[in-house]
Amino acid sequence: MRNRPTLPAEHRSQFTQIQFVVVNRILTIVLTVVANEHYSAINRMSSSRKVVELFYDVVSPYSWLAFEVLCRYRNVWNIDLKFKPAFLGGVMQGSGNRPPGMIPNKFYYMNIDLKRLSEYFVVPLNPPSNPVEVMFEKGTLNAMRFVTAIAEKEKEGDVLVERVSRELWKRIWSTDQDITQPASFIEAGLKAGLSANELEEILTLANSQPIKDKLKSATQEVLEYRCFGFPCTVCHVNGKAEVFFGSDRFELMAHCIGEKWMGPQPLKPTSKM
């Protein structure tokens, strides 16, 4: 049997070094390609996210329904949800609309409708004992200035805006409590996780002219979308604004933004037969 020729020891060492360099270079190229694909996928997903704006006022129970559903879908649909607190009274006046509570037959229907919707959407709606006083005599101008002030202070994200809005809705539409006095705002804010010092600063800010102007601006912005009531949801799709009124347009909304409507509780486990 013939012996295979062997490289001298110093040549074998050089050959091994060359192999190491080549393998290391290949691994570097592969890892770079994989990383670039990963970041490209993230960027494509981020750039394809549809901006969805919810214009609302806590005086509106239907806005609460839309608010909770969109909060449930914000991590299910590929959307960037933005809360836009505005003043419903200004929208009604600016659009020439009349509140349903001012029309007896609509008011009667609304009471029945809200009970059914509460069960369907799993939102604890319970109309206040004197809805006329709450909605039309006391109103929510100060409450929406309070929410606007929180949005102004919360530069990153909207966690506090979400929590405070929910607490205010609970007070007016679940536990029949006041949402017009500073003490009520403090109680709602504390439950939402704000400190007493933060709330003192926010209450002062809520009475400032810049916050009043910001609320007016949001109200005027939604009127420019030809809005006539709340909730008003604006979906930005391919450079076009798709406007939806009410809390019963989610299936159509999903169709327009290329998503799937899976009912009011998309993350609820479904039973199998």
Protein Blocks (a to p, Z undefined) as FASTA:
>chain_A
ZZdddddfklmmmmmmmmmmmmmmmmmmmmmmmmmmmmmmmmmmmmmpccddddddfkbm
klmmmmmmmmmmmmmpccddddddddfklmmmmnopacfklpmklmmmmmmmmmmmmmmn
opacdddfblmlmmmmnopmlmmmmmmmmmmmmmggjklmmmmmmmmmmmmmmnopafkb
fklmmmmmmmnopafklmmmmmmmmmpmklmmmmmmmmmmmmmnopabdcdddddeehia
cddedjklmmmmmmmnopacebjblmbccddZZ
